[in-house]
Amino acid sequence: MRPFLFLATAVALTAAEPQRFTSGPTRVALVELYTSEGCSSCPPAERWIAARKGDAGLWHEFVPVAFHVDYWNQLGWPDRFSAREFTQRQYAIAEAWDTGSVYTPCFVRDGAEWRPAGEPELRANPAPAGPLSVTLDGEKVIAEFVPANAKDATGRFEITVALLGGGLVSKVTAGENSGATLRQEFVALGLTRRALAATGGSHRAEFSLPNVIVKSKEAPRAMAAWVTRHGELAPVQATGGWLAP
């Protein structure tokens, strides 16, 4: 597999007022799609997740993120949204399932392998999880998570933030999807993970937005954020929303 060259680009989001995204007290599902523009089986999955843009539960019941992996790039079409970091994330999830194999398209809901069909249940088990709030103030992210279980007050948690692109169009001229025009939403453009510090029953962190690390000139349209226990990938709470233009 040939190495992939990241394009690190600073993101300038200059909304006049800080933007705040919050989950509420019950659990919100994180729905991940691992995909590639070089995979002939992926366009239907990409259309399915793009169609979630009109769902009433978007951001409040589920948060979608499409990660483009890079292991299909060697077949003739270099996916401009792919990143080695996203591939490594999929392998880490596969290891948690006690398997070393990965595939596309692959849906993951709350850390578990998932296959949507018919009228899928997108939302998580609506059990109390505690509110997660993420405030975006210019380039600064301020995150706070209050676990529902008091026993977790001193636990160790981490937060992951992803910048998402939307309205993306690619005219594929090589590989398995040669001749196709792909339209995509909720595409991960950048990703960062930070530890949360326990302070009086809540867990907080302040950090900078992630850089855009894929070959895209389009500005991010949304942000997704989710909390995990230290060293784990399965989320305990998630939130997200559209970014102000």
C-alpha positions in Angstrom: 0.0 0.0 0.0 1.6 3.2 -1.1 2.0 6.1 1.4 -0.6 8.8 1.4 0.5 12.5 1.6 -1.7 14.5 4.0 -2.6 18.1 3.1 -2.8 20.0 6.4 -4.8 23.1 6.1 -5.8 25.5 8.9 -9.5 26.0 9.2 -10.9 29.5 9.7 -14.4 29.6 11.1 -15.3 33.2 11.9 -18.9 33.1 13.1 -19.8 36.4 14.8 -21.1 34.5 17.9 -19.9 31.3 19.5 -21.8 28.2 18.4 -23.0 25.6 20.9 -24.0 22.1 20.3 -25.5 19.9 23.0 -26.7 16.3 23.3 -29.3 16.5 26.0 -29.3 14.0 28.9 -30.1 10.8 26.9 -27.7 8.9 24.7 -27.2 10.0 21.1 -25.9 7.4 18.6 -22.7 7.8 16.6 -23.2 6.3 13.1 -19.9 5.9 11.2 -19.6 4.8 7.5 -16.2 3.6 6.3 -16.2 4.1 2.5 -14.1 5.0 -0.6 -14.7 6.6 -3.9 -12.7 3.7 -5.4 -15.0 1.0 -4.2 -17.9 0.0 -6.5 -20.1 -1.1 -3.6 -19.8 2.2 -1.7 -22.0 4.6 -3.7 -25.3 3.2 -2.4 -24.1 3.4 1.2 -22.9 7.0 0.6 -26.4 7.9 -0.8 -28.0 6.3 2.2 -26.0 8.4 4.7 -26.4 11.5 2.6 -30.2 11.1 2.7 -30.0 11.3 6.5 -29.6 15.1 6.0 -33.3 15.4 6.0 -34.1 13.2 9.0 -35.8 14.8 12.0 -33.5 13.0 14.4 -30.3 14.3 12.9 -27.9 15.6 15.6 -30.5 15.0 18.3 -30.8 11.2 18.0 -27.9 10.3 15.8 -24.7 11.9 14.5 -23.4 10.6 11.1 -19.7 10.6 10.0 -18.3 9.2 6.8 -14.7 8.2 7.0 -13.0 7.7 3.6 -10.2 5.0 3.8 -7.1 4.9 1.6 -6.6 1.2 0.9 -8.6 1.4 -2.3 -6.4 4.2 -3.7 -4.0 1.8 -5.3 -6.6 0.6 -7.8 -6.4 3.7 -9.9 -8.6 6.3 -8.3 -7.0 8.3 -5.4 -9.9 9.3 -3.2 -9.3 12.9 -2.3 -11.2 12.6 1.0 -9.2 9.5 2.2 -6.7 9.6 4.9 -4.4 7.0 6.5 -5.7 8.2 9.9 -9.2 7.1 9.0 -8.0 3.7 7.8 -6.1 3.3 11.1 -9.3 4.1 12.9 -11.2 1.4 11.1 -8.5 -1.2 11.8 -8.6 -0.2 15.5 -12.3 -0.8 15.5 -11.9 -4.1 13.7 -9.4 -5.2 16.4 -11.9 -4.4 19.0 -14.2 -6.9 17.3 -11.4 -9.5 17.4 -10.9 -9.5 13.7 -8.0 -8.1 11.6 -10.0 -7.7 8.4 -11.7 -4.5 7.2 -14.1 -3.8 4.3 -16.1 -1.1 2.6 -18.8 0.0 2.9 -18.8 -0.7 6.6 -21.3 0.9 9.0 -20.5 1.2 12.7 -23.1 2.3 15.3 -21.8 3.1 18.7 -18.7 1.0 18.1 -20.6 -2.1 16.9 -20.8 -3.5 13.4 -24.2 -2.5 11.9 -26.1 -3.1 8.7 -29.0 -0.7 8.0 -31.8 -2.2 6.1 -35.5 -1.3 5.6 -36.3 1.2 8.3 -33.2 1.0 10.5 -33.2 2.1 14.1 -30.7 4.9 13.9 -30.9 6.2 17.5 -29.1 4.6 20.4 -30.6 3.0 23.4 -32.2 6.1 24.9 -30.8 5.5 28.3 -29.4 8.3 30.4 -25.9 9.1 29.4 -25.4 12.7 30.6 -25.2 15.9 28.5 -22.3 16.7 26.3 -21.9 20.3 25.2 -19.4 21.6 22.7 -18.9 25.3 22.2 -17.1 26.6 19.1 -15.6 30.1 19.7 -13.6 31.0 16.6 -10.8 28.4 16.4 -11.3 27.3 20.1 -13.4 24.3 21.2 -14.7 24.2 24.7 -16.2 20.8 25.6 -18.0 19.7 28.8 -19.4 16.3 29.6 -21.4 15.5 32.8 -21.8 11.7 33.2 -25.3 10.5 34.2 -23.7 8.0 36.6 -22.2 9.6 39.7 -19.7 6.8 39.8 -18.1 8.2 36.7 -17.5 11.6 38.2 -13.8 10.8 38.6 -13.5 8.5 35.6 -11.2 9.1 32.6 -12.9 10.3 29.4 -11.7 11.6 26.0 -13.5 13.7 23.3 -13.1 13.4 19.6 -14.1 16.2 17.3 -14.5 15.8 13.5 -15.0 18.6 10.9 -17.5 17.4 8.2 -17.9 18.4 4.6 -21.1 18.4 2.6 -22.4 19.1 -0.8 -19.3 17.4 -2.2 -19.2 16.3 -5.8 -16.6 14.1 -7.4 -16.5 13.1 -11.1 -14.6 9.8 -11.0 -12.5 9.0 -14.1 -10.7 5.8 -13.1 -11.0 2.7 -11.0 -14.1 0.7 -10.1 -16.4 3.8 -10.3 -15.0 5.3 -13.5 -17.6 7.5 -15.2 -19.7 8.0 -12.0 -20.5 11.4 -10.4 -20.6 10.9 -6.6 -22.4 13.4 -4.3 -21.6 13.0 -0.6 -22.5 14.4 2.8 -21.0 14.2 6.3 -17.5 13.5 5.0 -14.8 13.7 7.6 -12.3 16.3 6.7 -10.3 16.5 9.9 -10.2 14.7 13.3 -8.7 15.4 16.7 -8.9 13.6 20.0 -8.3 15.1 23.5 -8.4 14.0 27.1 -11.1 15.5 29.3 -10.2 16.7 32.8 -12.5 15.8 35.7 -13.5 19.0 37.6 -16.3 18.8 40.2 -18.4 16.1 38.6 -18.0 17.3 35.0 -15.2 16.6 32.5 -13.9 19.6 30.5 -11.3 20.4 27.8 -10.3 23.4 25.7 -8.4 22.9 22.5 -8.1 24.1 18.9 -10.1 22.8 16.0 -8.6 20.0 14.0 -6.8 20.9 10.8 -8.3 19.7 7.5 -6.1 16.8 6.5 -7.6 15.7 3.2 -7.4 17.1 -0.3 -10.5 19.3 -0.2 -10.9 23.0 -0.9 -14.5 23.0 0.4 -15.1 24.5 3.8 -16.5 22.3 6.6 -20.3 22.5 6.9 -20.8 20.6 10.2 -19.1 19.4 13.3 -19.5 16.1 15.1 -18.2 15.4 18.6 -18.3 12.3 20.8 -17.1 11.2 24.2 -15.4 7.8 24.9 -13.9 6.2 27.9 -10.1 6.4 28.0 -8.5 4.0 25.5 -11.9 3.0 24.0 -13.5 3.7 20.7 -17.2 3.1 21.5 -18.9 6.4 22.3 -20.9 7.0 25.5 -22.4 10.3 24.2 -22.3 12.3 21.0 -23.5 15.6 19.6 -23.0 17.8 16.5 -24.6 20.3 14.2 -24.3 22.6 11.2 -21.7 25.3 11.3 -22.6 28.9 10.8 -21.7 30.1 7.3 
